[in-house]
């Protein structure tokens, strides 16, 4: 079993239900959800929209490989109605977004998948929910805890 952390986000439809449905699919298709954060509300990041996001983080035990895990998250997104991913960093409203943040202590840099997620340290909507469930988990490249990364980001925003 490998411990995996995901960030979940939605800014369309019944946002609370979208997160709950995504967690249910993760449980069915990826592995046992051991921890889930509260729901957090944020303004869109990287684009303009009148629709605020609801975000959460989950911890999952899985036997899937990193690539199998990514494939499963993409299938869940499609199953829930997400038809397109961001292209050239152009973000848009979405029913669900599932980002694979950390996969054990693995560092992976492939065309289709980078672990840890390269934008963890720039996103409050990722670090706050993740810190709730994994404050002492260590980022495998930066060798800092999630809590330390969150404190750093908060300081840089002020």
DARAZI-V873868 format. One record per residue. N is the residue number from 1. RES is the residue in three letters. PHI is phi in degrees with one decimal (NA if undefined). OMEGA is omega in radians with two decimals (* if undefined). NEAR is the number of other C-alpha atoms within 8 Angstrom. Layout:
n=N res=RES phi=PHI omega=OMEGA near=NEAR
n=N res=RES phi=PHI omega=OMEGA near=NEAR
This chain:
n=1 res=UNK phi=NA omega=3.07 near=5
n=2 res=UNK phi=-119.5 omega=3.09 near=8
n=3 res=UNK phi=-88.3 omega=-3.08 near=10
n=4 res=UNK phi=-125.7 omega=3.09 near=13
n=5 res=UNK phi=-118.3 omega=3.12 near=13
n=6 res=UNK phi=-122.6 omega=2.94 near=12
n=7 res=UNK phi=-107.7 omega=3.13 near=15
n=8 res=UNK phi=-118.2 omega=3.11 near=14
n=9 res=UNK phi=-147.7 omega=3.11 near=12
n=10 res=UNK phi=-154.9 omega=3.04 near=15
n=11 res=UNK phi=-137.4 omega=3.08 near=13
n=12 res=UNK phi=-132.0 omega=3.05 near=10
n=13 res=UNK phi=69.1 omega=3.10 near=6
n=14 res=UNK phi=-82.2 omega=-2.98 near=6
n=15 res=UNK phi=-62.5 omega=3.13 near=12
n=16 res=UNK phi=-61.7 omega=3.12 near=8
n=17 res=UNK phi=-64.9 omega=3.12 near=7
n=18 res=UNK phi=-59.5 omega=3.12 near=12
n=19 res=UNK phi=-64.6 omega=3.14 near=14
n=20 res=UNK phi=-61.7 omega=3.12 near=8
n=21 res=UNK phi=-64.7 omega=3.12 near=8
n=22 res=UNK phi=-60.6 omega=3.13 near=13
n=23 res=UNK phi=-63.7 omega=3.10 near=10
n=24 res=UNK phi=-61.0 omega=3.11 near=8
n=25 res=UNK phi=-63.7 omega=3.10 near=10
n=26 res=UNK phi=-59.6 omega=3.12 near=13
n=27 res=UNK phi=-60.1 omega=-3.10 near=11
n=28 res=UNK phi=-75.0 omega=-2.94 near=8
n=29 res=UNK phi=-111.0 omega=-3.07 near=7
n=30 res=UNK phi=-117.0 omega=3.14 near=13
n=31 res=UNK phi=163.7 omega=-3.06 near=11
n=32 res=UNK phi=-69.8 omega=3.08 near=10
n=33 res=UNK phi=-81.3 omega=-3.07 near=12
n=34 res=UNK phi=-93.3 omega=3.12 near=8
n=35 res=UNK phi=-143.0 omega=3.02 near=8
n=36 res=UNK phi=-139.2 omega=3.14 near=10
n=37 res=UNK phi=-81.3 omega=2.95 near=11
n=38 res=UNK phi=-68.2 omega=3.06 near=7
n=39 res=UNK phi=-89.9 omega=-3.13 near=9
n=40 res=UNK phi=-121.1 omega=3.13 near=9
n=41 res=UNK phi=-112.0 omega=-3.12 near=8
n=42 res=UNK phi=-140.4 omega=2.98 near=9
n=43 res=UNK phi=-73.7 omega=3.11 near=7
n=44 res=UNK phi=-56.4 omega=-3.13 near=10
n=45 res=UNK phi=-116.4 omega=3.08 near=5
n=46 res=UNK phi=90.1 omega=3.08 near=6
n=47 res=UNK phi=-163.5 omega=3.14 near=8
n=48 res=UNK phi=-95.3 omega=3.06 near=6
n=49 res=UNK phi=-161.9 omega=3.05 near=8
n=50 res=UNK phi=-76.7 omega=-3.07 near=4
n=51 res=UNK phi=-95.7 omega=3.06 near=9
n=52 res=UNK phi=-71.5 omega=3.12 near=10
n=53 res=UNK phi=-94.5 omega=2.85 near=13
n=54 res=UNK phi=-110.7 omega=-3.11 near=13
n=55 res=UNK phi=-126.3 omega=3.09 near=16
n=56 res=UNK phi=-153.9 omega=3.03 near=16
n=57 res=UNK phi=-128.2 omega=3.08 near=15
n=58 res=UNK phi=-134.5 omega=3.05 near=16
n=59 res=UNK phi=-111.5 omega=-3.04 near=13
n=60 res=UNK phi=-133.8 omega=2.97 near=14
n=61 res=UNK phi=-96.7 omega=-3.10 near=12
n=62 res=UNK phi=-134.7 omega=3.00 near=11
n=63 res=UNK phi=-105.9 omega=3.14 near=8
n=64 res=UNK phi=-73.4 omega=3.04 near=8
n=65 res=UNK phi=-74.0 omega=3.09 near=6
n=66 res=UNK phi=-56.6 omega=-3.12 near=7
n=67 res=UNK phi=-66.9 omega=3.08 near=8
n=68 res=UNK phi=-63.9 omega=3.11 near=8
n=69 res=UNK phi=-64.7 omega=3.10 near=10
n=70 res=UNK phi=-58.9 omega=-3.14 near=10
n=71 res=UNK phi=-59.1 omega=3.13 near=8
n=72 res=UNK phi=-64.1 omega=3.14 near=10
n=73 res=UNK phi=-66.1 omega=3.13 near=11
n=74 res=UNK phi=-66.4 omega=3.08 near=9
n=75 res=UNK phi=-65.4 omega=3.10 near=8
n=76 res=UNK phi=-62.6 omega=3.12 near=11
n=77 res=UNK phi=-57.7 omega=3.13 near=14
n=78 res=UNK phi=-63.9 omega=3.14 near=9
n=79 res=UNK phi=-60.0 omega=-3.13 near=7
n=80 res=UNK phi=-84.9 omega=3.05 near=9
n=81 res=UNK phi=108.1 omega=3.09 near=7
n=82 res=UNK phi=-82.9 omega=-3.03 near=11
n=83 res=UNK phi=-96.3 omega=-3.12 near=6
n=84 res=UNK phi=-139.3 omega=3.05 near=4
n=85 res=UNK phi=-95.7 omega=3.07 near=5
n=86 res=UNK phi=-63.9 omega=3.13 near=8
n=87 res=UNK phi=-121.7 omega=-3.12 near=6
n=88 res=UNK phi=51.6 omega=3.12 near=4
n=89 res=UNK phi=60.8 omega=3.04 near=5
n=90 res=UNK phi=-95.6 omega=-3.08 near=8
n=91 res=UNK phi=-90.3 omega=3.13 near=8
n=92 res=UNK phi=-151.4 omega=3.08 near=7
n=93 res=UNK phi=-56.4 omega=-3.14 near=9
n=94 res=UNK phi=-153.1 omega=3.07 near=9
n=95 res=UNK phi=-70.4 omega=3.12 near=13
n=96 res=UNK phi=-157.3 omega=3.03 near=14
n=97 res=UNK phi=-135.8 omega=3.11 near=10
n=98 res=UNK phi=-121.0 omega=3.12 near=11
n=99 res=UNK phi=-107.7 omega=3.04 near=9
n=100 res=UNK phi=-80.9 omega=-3.05 near=13
n=101 res=UNK phi=-90.0 omega=-3.08 near=12
n=102 res=UNK phi=-137.1 omega=3.10 near=13
n=103 res=UNK phi=-129.4 omega=-3.03 near=13
n=104 res=UNK phi=54.8 omega=3.08 near=7
n=105 res=UNK phi=-104.4 omega=-3.05 near=7
n=106 res=UNK phi=-69.6 omega=2.96 near=9
n=107 res=UNK phi=-115.6 omega=-3.06 near=9
n=108 res=UNK phi=-135.8 omega=3.11 near=8
n=109 res=UNK phi=-136.2 omega=3.12 near=7
n=110 res=UNK phi=-119.1 omega=-3.11 near=6
n=111 res=UNK phi=-56.7 omega=-3.06 near=5
n=112 res=UNK phi=-88.8 omega=-3.05 near=4
n=113 res=UNK phi=-157.7 omega=3.05 near=9
n=114 res=UNK phi=-119.8 omega=3.11 near=11
n=115 res=UNK phi=-129.7 omega=-0.06 near=13
n=116 res=UNK phi=-65.5 omega=3.14 near=15
n=117 res=UNK phi=-54.8 omega=-3.01 near=10
n=118 res=UNK phi=-67.0 omega=-3.08 near=7
n=119 res=UNK phi=-106.7 omega=-3.13 near=6
n=120 res=UNK phi=-50.8 omega=-3.00 near=10
n=121 res=UNK phi=-73.7 omega=-3.11 near=10
n=122 res=UNK phi=-102.5 omega=-2.96 near=6
n=123 res=UNK phi=-118.6 omega=3.07 near=9
n=124 res=UNK phi=-60.5 omega=-3.11 near=10
n=125 res=UNK phi=-67.9 omega=3.03 near=9
n=126 res=UNK phi=-96.3 omega=-3.03 near=12
n=127 res=UNK phi=-68.2 omega=-3.12 near=13
n=128 res=UNK phi=-63.4 omega=3.10 near=9
n=129 res=UNK phi=-64.4 omega=3.14 near=15
n=130 res=UNK phi=-64.2 omega=3.13 near=16
n=131 res=UNK phi=-64.8 omega=3.10 near=12
n=132 res=UNK phi=-60.1 omega=-3.06 near=8
n=133 res=UNK phi=-103.8 omega=-3.07 near=12
n=134 res=UNK phi=-146.5 omega=-3.04 near=8
n=135 res=UNK phi=-63.4 omega=-3.08 near=10
n=136 res=UNK phi=-102.0 omega=3.05 near=8
n=137 res=UNK phi=-66.4 omega=-3.07 near=7
n=138 res=UNK phi=-100.1 omega=3.06 near=9
n=139 res=UNK phi=-65.1 omega=-2.99 near=12
n=140 res=UNK phi=-67.9 omega=3.09 near=10
n=141 res=UNK phi=-99.6 omega=-3.06 near=6
n=142 res=UNK phi=-79.1 omega=-3.14 near=6
n=143 res=UNK phi=55.8 omega=3.05 near=7
n=144 res=UNK phi=-127.2 omega=3.14 near=9
n=145 res=UNK phi=-72.8 omega=3.09 near=11
n=146 res=UNK phi=-59.7 omega=3.11 near=15
n=147 res=UNK phi=-61.6 omega=3.11 near=9
n=148 res=UNK phi=-63.2 omega=3.13 near=8
n=149 res=UNK phi=-65.3 omega=3.12 near=11
n=150 res=UNK phi=-65.1 omega=3.12 near=13
n=151 res=UNK phi=-59.2 omega=3.12 near=8
n=152 res=UNK phi=-60.3 omega=-3.13 near=8
n=153 res=UNK phi=-64.6 omega=3.12 near=12
n=154 res=UNK phi=-58.9 omega=3.12 near=9
n=155 res=UNK phi=-64.7 omega=-3.12 near=7
n=156 res=UNK phi=-71.0 omega=-3.14 near=6
n=157 res=UNK phi=-84.7 omega=-3.10 near=5
n=158 res=UNK phi=-100.7 omega=* near=4
